[in-house]
Amino acid sequence: MTNTVATPENTAPAAPPAIAPNILSHTRVRTQRATLAQSPTGKKSLIEHYCVHCGKTFSSSYQTACDHCNGMIDVRYDLSRARLYVSTNPYVRFADLLPIQDPARLLPSNVVYSPLIHAQSLGKLLGMPDLYLKNETVHPTGTTKDRMAAVALPYLWEQGVREFCTSSTGNSSSSYAYAITHHPDMRVHIFTAQDFADRVWYTDHEQVVHHVLRDASFVDAFNFAGVYAKQHGLISERGFFNVGRREGLKLAYFEACDQTPKPIDWYIQATSSAMGVFGTYKGAKELLGLKQIDRLPKLLCAQQESCAPMVRAAAENSEEIRPEHIVAMPQGIAQAILRGDPTRTYPYIRKIVLESKGAFAAVSEAQIREARRMVEECEGISPCFSAATALAALIKLVRTGNFPTKETVMVNLTGSDRPPAPLSARIRWYNRIGNEFVQAPAC
């Protein structure tokens, strides 16, 4: 392995592109155990919130951290009672594995599986006969984060949250802004650094309040969202630590398990906080418990070299992100994953990558551009540079002889490019004054 590849133990959205013809549709469902008519309408006894560190259990009020040990709150389901339902809508089929009490009323009713492409042309170039690409560019905002919002908003609503603060580099915020119109009594405050302001796509309406920080990083915006929430008596949903986010993002893997003819050996995704990777691995354990799969996937987390704090920490076998790993003002073409300080999330991700016998990998801008060109030419998909980072990491490892090419691999192509969004006249701008941000006077 090179110094940019590390296993922990060793050192309005554009129209989707035309889809290649070799798509595996949702035609095969493993081990049917229930029918759609038996879909539950209330599941309170199926769901339990608990601290992953001390095991303390919690009521249904919204919490992201344990009040005893500050550990992460997660959710578990009674797998002895959980069922998979016969449906091409993932929110119906996997309803018993989502943290929503009233799925029939609150989850999307008109959604189908996204395509899983058997990448035969690209696979031939790489010597990989069982390479599959999950095409998440087809979602309404062009990103897998639409899955996140579709679950996280109902989850927040059922926890009593009606107005909350969030932050992102564009994808999560766009998905929240798109989906919140289905919950007319909710309101979201979106916080972004100025560099990412035009990556937030939304219709200008009263349910969305956009706050933009000048001379700020994503981490600055994330932290300020928490400060603003506390000052105004609002909920800060806290990104990775929002259970609804992680649970929604596991659905891409769930679908792929139905769509692939073979068990998935590797799950590959570009990572920022890696909430999708964490949700996927937890979901895989749930499918294993239900005997829907016979193995857990190995995890490969990919980052751009210019902003690769997790890769650097893993290369040093570090259990935590140290100051020298942090990138204060990250730059790069993989904009959606430019999170320079994943201090709080890295220990959770390192643990599951170790457990899965997976790896972290960093790739250069040139390698990302080449990977996107290859998948466009070979398979007719045009992912954004952030999504292409996952494929670039795979290609790099294959070329250096550090990847088992005959195993079954799923690469999550998490999104596509969006044109720059027009900036609303109602944006609330903030100027940096020392270490604080102060709202600028209205023009």
C-alpha positions, 0 to 999 in steps of 0.5 A, spaced: 500 500 500 502 507 498 501 512 503 494 514 500 491 507 502 490 505 509 487 499 512 487 501 520 491 495 522 497 497 517 499 503 517 434 546 479 438 539 478 440 536 471 436 531 467 439 524 469 444 521 463 442 515 459 442 509 462 446 503 459 442 497 457 445 492 462 441 494 468 438 489 473 431 491 475 428 489 481 425 482 479 428 478 484 426 478 491 430 473 496 426 469 501 419 472 501 416 473 508 410 477 508 406 480 503 404 488 502 397 487 505 401 485 512 405 492 512 405 494 519 402 501 520 405 502 527 411 499 530 413 502 536 415 495 539 419 494 534 424 500 535 429 501 541 434 507 541 440 506 545 447 509 547 452 505 543 457 506 548 454 505 555 447 501 553 443 506 556 436 506 552 432 512 551 425 514 549 422 517 543 424 524 544 430 527 539 437 526 542 443 525 538 448 523 544 447 520 551 446 524 557 450 519 561 457 518 557 456 522 551 456 516 546 452 516 540 445 514 540 443 509 535 437 505 533 435 497 533 429 493 531 426 487 534 429 482 528 424 476 531 418 480 528 421 484 523 419 482 515 421 484 508 415 486 504 413 485 497 414 491 494 418 495 489 418 501 493 424 501 498 420 505 503 415 499 503 419 493 502 424 495 508 419 499 513 421 494 519 428 496 518 427 504 518 426 508 525 419 511 523 413 509 527 407 510 521 411 509 515 404 508 511 403 515 512 410 519 512 414 515 508 414 516 500 409 512 496 411 513 489 419 511 489 422 505 486 429 502 486 434 506 483 438 502 477 444 497 479 448 497 473 452 490 471 459 494 469 461 489 464 465 494 459 468 497 465 469 491 469 472 488 463 478 493 463 479 492 470 479 484 470 473 485 474 467 480 472 462 482 478 463 490 478 456 493 480 455 500 480 449 503 484 446 509 480 444 514 485 444 520 480 437 519 478 434 521 484 430 528 484 436 532 486 441 528 483 444 525 490 443 519 494 442 524 500 434 524 497 434 517 501 437 521 507 431 526 507 426 522 506 427 518 512 430 523 517 424 528 516 419 523 518 424 521 524 425 528 526 417 529 525 415 523 530 420 526 535 416 532 536 421 536 531 418 542 527 424 547 526 431 545 526 438 547 524 443 543 519 449 544 515 452 541 509 456 542 503 450 542 498 447 535 497 444 534 504 441 541 504 438 540 497 435 534 499 432 537 505 429 543 502 426 538 496 423 534 501 420 538 507 415 541 502 411 534 504 411 536 511 408 543 511 409 544 518 416 543 518 422 549 517 429 548 516 435 553 517 440 551 512 448 553 514 453 553 509 460 556 508 460 561 502 464 557 497 458 552 498 452 557 497 451 555 490 451 548 491 444 548 495 438 548 490 431 549 493 425 553 491 425 560 495 419 559 500 418 560 507 420 553 510 427 554 508 432 559 511 439 559 508 444 562 512 451 563 509 458 564 512 463 568 509 470 566 510 468 560 513 469 552 512 464 547 512 466 545 519 465 552 521 458 552 518 456 546 522 459 549 529 455 555 528 448 551 526 449 548 533 450 555 536 444 558 532 440 553 534 442 554 542 441 561 541 434 561 538 431 554 542 431 550 536 434 543 534 441 542 531 440 535 528 447 534 527 448 531 521 452 524 522 449 523 529 442 524 526 439 517 526 434 518 521 440 520 516 444 514 517 438 509 517 435 512 510 442 512 507 443 504 508 437 503 503 442 503 497 445 497 499 439 494 501 436 495 494 443 492 491 442 486 495 436 484 492 438 486 485 445 483 485 445 475 483 451 474 487 452 476 495 456 483 495 463 482 498 465 489 497 461 496 498 465 502 496 463 509 497 466 516 497 466 519 504 466 525 508 463 524 515 462 517 512 454 516 515 452 512 509 458 507 510 456 507 517 448 506 516 450 501 510 454 496 515 449 497 520 444 495 515 448 489 513 448 486 520 440 487 520 439 483 513 444 478 516 440 477 522 434 476 517 438 471 513 437 475 507 445 475 506 450 470 508 456 475 509 457 482 511 461 487 506 468 489 506 468 497 506 472 501 502 472 509 504 475 513 499 477 521 499 480 526 495 488 527 497 487 534 498 482 533 504 483 526 506 484 526 514 481 519 515 486 516 510 491 519 514 489 517 521 488 510 518 495 510 515 498 512 522 494 506 525 491 512 529 485 511 533 483 518 533 483 524 528 489 528 531 491 536 529 496 534 524 490 530 520 485 536 520 485 540 513 482 547 516 480 550 509 480 544 504 480 545 497 478 540 491 474 538 486 470 533 490 466 538 493 461 534 497 466 530 501 471 536 503 470 535 510 477 537 513 475 535 521 471 528 522 474 528 529 467 525 532 465 521 526 472 517 525 472 513 531 466 510 529 468 509 522 475 506 523 471 501 528 467 498 522 472 498 517 477 494 521 471 489 523 470 488 516 477 487 514 476 493 509 480 499 507 481 507 506 484 510 500 486 517 497 486 519 490 488 525 486 484 530 482 487 526 476 485 519 478 478 522 480 477 525 473 480 519 469 475 515 473 469 519 471 471 519 464 472 511 464 465 510 467 462 515 462 465 512 456 464 505 458 457 505 462 453 511 460 453 514 467 456 521 469 457 522 476 460 528 480 467 528 482 465 526 489 462 520 487 467 518 482 472 518 488 469 512 490 471 509 483 477 512 482 479 509 489 477 502 486 481 503 480 487 505 484 487 499 488 486 494 482 492 497 478 497 497 484 495 489 485 491 491 492 484 489 490 481 482 489 478 483 482 474 476 482 470 478 488 463 482 487 463 489 488 458 494 489 460 502 488 455 507 490 455 512 485 452 517 490 450 523 485 451 527 479 453 535 478 448 540 479 448 547 475 450 552 480 444 555 484 441 562 484 442 565 490 436 567 494 435 575 495 432 572 502 439 569 504 442 571 511 449 573 510 454 572 516 461 576 516 467 573 520 469 577 526 475 574 530 472 567 531 465 569 531 460 570 526 455 576 526 449 577 521 451 582 516 446 588 515 440 587 510 442 590 503 
